[in-house]
C-alpha cells in the first residue's frame, strides 16, 4: 500500500516511526522484499531511533515539490 519502489509515500514511513521505532541495519538488514517476512522476525532488535512528531512540508499531501 506504500508503492515502495514506485516512489512510495514518505508520510507512511513518518507515521510508522511515530508509533514504533527504527532498528539497526545489522539487526534487520534491508532485503528489498517483505514477502514471507513477519514483524516477529525482528522482535529482539533494540530500538535505535524514534520520531516524536511529523509535519507536512509545503502545506499538505500532494503540495510538496522539489522547488
N, C-alpha and C positions, 0 to 999 in steps of 0.2 A: 504493500500500500504506500510505500515511500518512493517509488520509482527509481530506487537505487542508482544504477549506472546511467540512467536516463536523466540525470540532473538531480534527482532527489528533492526532498522538501526539508530544508535546513531547520525549520521550526519544529519538525517532529523530533529531530535529534535534541534540540534545546529542551523541549517539553520532557523528553525521556530523562535528560540529565538533571532536571529539576526534581524529578520524582525518584530517581535512582542514583547511581554514581558510575564513574568510569573506572576501569581496572587497567593494569599494565598489559602491554603487548606480550610480555613474557608469559603471563598467566592465561591470556585469551588472545592468541595470535589471529591476525586478520586472515580469513580464508576466502573471501570473495563470494561465498555462497553460504546459506544457512540451512539448506535442505538436510533434514535429519538431525540438526543440532537442537539442543534444548537449553534454556536458561540454567537448569540444574547442572549442566556441564561445567559451569563457572562459579558455582556457589562458594567454593573455597578461596576464590580470588579476593584479595584485600582491596578495600576502597582506595582509590588513588586521587580522584577529583570529583567535585560535585558543584553544581551551579545553584545559587540561591534564587535568581530570577532572570528571565529573559525578556527582551523587548524587540519590537519590530523597528527596523531602521528604514526611514523613508515614509512612514505613515501607516503602513499595514501590508497585509498579504497582497502580492502582485503589484505593489507600487515601488518595489525596490529595483534599482538598476545599478549598473556599474558606475554610471555617472553620479 
